[in-house]
């Protein structure tokens, strides 16, 4: 059997010169001054600063952290319960599909 090789031209193989960056930001073009102003306004975080004499609301912050922690714990517990329930249902379904008749669990409570 004859194998066909693709025709490779010299145009496909080009060596590109690697130039490392010397600064954190690439040099801006001189005729595009408007985007530079917009970018510097976007990086300006002074509008989020609070004066030093304004007190920190420690109680509110701790309550918010507690609420976030409780939500995370509840979400994790629900996820674990859901995974266990799905595994149990899959096990029961596999048992039924095999044709067995004793798949259902019967819970017996001791009577005293």
C-alpha positions as CSV (number, residue, x, y, z in Angstrom):
1,X,0.0,0.0,0.0
2,X,1.3,3.4,-1.0
3,X,1.3,6.1,1.7
4,X,0.7,9.7,0.7
5,X,2.6,12.4,2.4
6,X,1.3,15.9,2.6
7,X,3.2,18.4,0.5
8,X,5.0,20.7,2.8
9,X,6.0,24.1,1.6
10,X,8.5,26.5,3.0
11,X,5.8,29.0,3.8
12,X,4.4,26.7,6.6
13,X,7.7,26.7,8.6
14,X,8.5,30.1,9.9
15,X,10.8,30.8,12.8
16,X,9.5,33.6,15.0
17,X,11.8,35.7,17.0
18,X,11.1,35.7,20.8
19,X,11.3,39.0,22.5
20,X,10.8,39.0,26.3
21,X,8.8,41.8,27.8
22,X,10.8,44.4,29.6
23,X,7.9,46.0,31.5
24,X,4.7,44.8,33.1
25,X,2.6,46.7,30.6
26,X,3.2,46.7,26.8
27,X,4.0,50.2,25.4
28,X,0.9,52.2,24.5
29,X,0.4,53.8,21.2
30,X,0.7,57.6,21.2
31,X,-2.6,58.2,19.3
32,X,-4.7,56.2,21.7
33,X,-4.7,58.3,24.9
34,X,-8.4,57.7,25.7
35,X,-8.1,54.0,26.5
36,X,-5.2,54.7,28.8
37,X,-7.3,57.1,30.8
38,X,-10.2,54.6,31.0
39,X,-7.8,51.9,32.1
40,X,-6.3,54.0,34.8
41,X,-9.8,55.0,36.1
42,X,-10.7,51.3,36.2
43,X,-7.5,50.6,38.3
44,X,-8.2,53.4,40.7
45,X,-9.5,51.9,44.0
46,X,-9.7,55.1,46.0
47,X,-13.4,55.2,45.7
48,X,-13.6,52.1,47.9
49,X,-11.3,53.4,50.6
50,X,-12.8,54.5,53.9
51,X,-11.5,57.2,56.2
52,X,-9.3,56.0,59.0
53,X,-11.4,57.7,61.7
54,X,-14.5,55.6,60.6
55,X,-14.7,52.6,62.9
56,X,-14.8,49.0,61.7
57,X,-18.1,47.2,62.3
58,X,-16.6,44.1,63.8
59,X,-19.9,42.6,65.0
60,X,-21.5,42.9,61.5
61,X,-18.5,41.3,59.9
62,X,-18.4,38.4,62.3
63,X,-22.2,37.8,61.9
64,X,-21.7,37.8,58.1
65,X,-18.8,35.3,58.4
66,X,-20.9,33.1,60.7
67,X,-23.8,33.1,58.2
68,X,-21.4,32.3,55.3
69,X,-19.9,29.4,57.3
70,X,-23.4,28.0,58.3
71,X,-24.5,28.2,54.6
72,X,-21.3,26.3,53.5
73,X,-21.8,23.6,56.2
74,X,-25.5,23.2,55.2
75,X,-24.6,23.0,51.5
76,X,-21.9,20.4,52.2
77,X,-24.3,18.3,54.3
78,X,-27.0,18.4,51.6
79,X,-24.4,17.4,49.0
80,X,-23.3,14.4,51.1
81,X,-26.9,13.4,51.8
82,X,-27.7,13.6,48.1
83,X,-24.7,11.5,47.1
84,X,-25.5,8.8,49.6
85,X,-29.2,8.7,48.5
86,X,-28.3,8.4,44.9
87,X,-25.8,5.6,45.6
88,X,-28.5,3.8,47.6
89,X,-31.1,4.2,44.8
90,X,-28.6,2.9,42.3
91,X,-27.8,-0.1,44.4
92,X,-31.6,-0.9,44.7
93,X,-32.1,-0.4,41.0
94,X,-29.2,-2.7,40.1
95,X,-30.7,-5.3,42.5
96,X,-34.2,-5.1,40.8
97,X,-32.7,-5.2,37.3
98,X,-30.9,-8.4,38.2
99,X,-34.3,-10.0,38.9
100,X,-33.9,-10.4,42.6
101,X,-37.0,-10.1,44.8
102,X,-35.3,-9.3,48.2
103,X,-34.1,-5.8,47.2
104,X,-36.2,-3.7,49.5
105,X,-34.8,-3.1,53.0
106,X,-37.1,-4.0,55.8
107,X,-36.4,-2.1,59.0
108,X,-37.6,-3.9,62.1
109,X,-37.9,-1.9,65.3
110,X,-37.5,-3.9,68.5
111,X,-40.6,-3.9,70.6
112,X,-40.0,-3.9,74.3
